[in-house]
Amino acid sequence: MKSEHNFPSNQLVLSNSLPLTWERIVPNQTANDSASQKFLDLHFGRYKTASSYVTDKKVLDIACGSGYGIRILLILPKSIKS
């Protein structure tokens, strides 16, 4: 199952040595099943909601896991405003 979310993998620093678990999300490296897709959708939805609160603000992302979420916070507000 291919993710419907398009994450800019060239902008993410990822480690292929990280095990595939639900403890952290690494877009484009999740398991190919419906449960993983739902989990990714849940995480993506949280960042989409958060993005409406951080537009034009400084953001500190603490304990960010693989770091994909900060890229969503940078990308989504631009697409929402356009």
C-alpha positions in Angstrom: 0.0 0.0 0.0 1.5 3.3 -1.1 1.1 6.3 1.2 -1.2 9.0 -0.1 1.0 11.6 1.6 3.9 13.0 -0.4 6.8 13.6 1.9 9.9 15.3 0.5 12.4 12.5 1.3 15.2 14.6 -0.1 14.6 17.1 2.8 14.5 14.5 5.5 17.5 13.0 7.3 16.6 9.4 7.7 18.4 6.4 9.0 17.8 3.1 7.2 19.0 1.3 10.3 16.0 2.3 12.4 13.6 -0.6 12.9 10.1 -0.4 11.6 8.0 0.1 14.7 5.0 2.3 15.7 7.2 4.1 18.2 8.4 6.5 15.5 7.2 7.3 12.0 9.5 7.4 9.1 7.4 8.3 6.0 8.1 6.2 2.9 9.6 3.6 5.2 6.5 2.3 6.9 5.2 -1.2 6.6 3.0 -1.9 3.6 -0.3 -2.6 5.3 -3.5 -0.9 6.2 -2.7 -0.6 10.0 0.5 1.3 9.2 -1.3 3.5 6.7 -4.0 4.4 9.4 -1.2 5.1 11.9 0.5 7.4 9.4 -2.8 9.1 8.6 -3.3 9.7 12.3 0.1 11.3 12.7 -0.2 13.3 9.6 -3.6 14.6 10.8 -2.1 15.7 14.1 0.6 17.8 12.4 -2.0 19.2 9.9 -4.1 20.4 12.9 -1.0 21.8 14.7 0.0 23.6 11.5 -3.0 26.0 11.9 -1.6 27.1 15.2 2.0 27.7 14.2 1.6 29.8 11.1 4.1 32.7 11.2 5.4 31.6 14.6 8.7 30.1 15.9 8.4 26.4 16.6 10.6 24.2 18.8 9.9 20.5 18.1 11.2 18.6 21.1 11.6 14.8 21.1 10.8 14.8 17.4 11.6 11.2 16.6 12.7 10.9 13.0 11.9 14.6 12.5 9.4 14.3 9.7 6.8 16.4 11.6 8.7 19.6 11.4 8.8 19.3 7.6 5.0 19.0 7.7 4.8 22.2 9.8 6.9 24.0 7.3 5.1 22.7 4.2 1.4 22.7 5.2 0.8 26.3 6.1 2.1 27.4 2.7 -0.3 25.0 0.9 -3.2 26.1 3.1 -2.7 29.8 2.4 -2.3 29.3 -1.3 
